[in-house]
Amino acid sequence: MIRRLIALILIVALVGGGAALWISRDWWSEGPLQKPASIQVKKGDTLASAARALEKAGAIRSTTNFLRFARRFGSKDPVRAGEFEIPARASGAEILDLLQHGKPVQHLVTIPEGMPSILVHERLMAEPQLTGTIAVPAEGSVLPDSYSFEAGEPRAAVLARMQAAMRKALDEAWAARKPTTVVTSKRDALILASIVEKETAVASERPMVAAVYSNRIREGMKLQADPTVIYPITQGKPLGRRIRLSELRAVNGYNTYASAGLPEGPIANPSKAAIEAVLDPAKSPALYFVADGKGGHVFANTLAEHNANVQRFYAIRRSRGEM
């Protein structure tokens, strides 16, 4: 009897040890995934549906065993919605914790400085990881920057963050405006900043370009900014050709060759730096500027100086075979 009892105890121990090893293999030990893989957990998905996706991706060996061990050893918290990257060899316990408490993969969408709203709309609508539809946002309402989002997030939510960022940036810049600024409202600051943004791609030039346009406004001169001529034609997209004489003469609320003062609205989404330049322009009497042939501009206080600068620029273009 004693021998039988000992044998029975040994059998039970062996069976228990085997079961422990089996549990360890499928729950706490390395999983079968050979390389990282992404799975998508949709809003409203259950742990069971997530487990089926995990098995399909090769992250777990068995949906049934994963759910059994999750109920016995895991947290009762629900799985989160989003895209999750499962590391290679992740155990069942690690995967469950990632789905319940981990941070979903973050994607980025970038809005370049000076991008018009029609292109912001196209960029958001073309992002396959976002959902839902949006209208073209109001021009000047989006702050250029890179914005993170989770797969499956509504486009409207991402756009709302972009517009909230612009309101915050504009409020902060307006609160710090200098007495030398020529604009008298936040909207006018946006309008003038959008022109400054489109006129130069050189960040250090923004305060000088802002100074030129501020001086012209004070003098009652027309701004004569080419981007304001193009905006009613393309809504801010590249024109792809030279501006026609008829377009320079068109009266439409935006053309600053035809009318003095600011256009009726922004012509792009300006950066915070462009807004700050308008609200704190450089101390300069300059009234003119023209391209210098090197990617920047040369500024002039008088028309005579400006005309000489224009002739130098034309000479550069002729030497390059552009004229």
Secondary structure, DSSP 8 states (H G I E B T S, - for coil): -HHHHHHHHHHHHHHHHHHHHHHIIIIIS--S-SS-EEEEE-TT--HHHHHHHHHHHTSSS-HHHHHHHHHHHS-------EEEEE-TT--HHHHHHHHHHS---EEEEE--TT--HHHHHHHHHH-TT-BS------TT-S--SEEEEETT-BHHHHHHHHHHHHHHHHHHHHHT--TT----SHHHHHHHHHHHHHH-S-GGGHHHHHHHHHHHHHHT-----HHHHHHHHHTTS---S---HHHHH--SSS-TTTSSS--SS-SS---HHHHHHHHS--S----EEEE-SSSSEEEESSHHHHHHHHHHHHHHHHHTT--
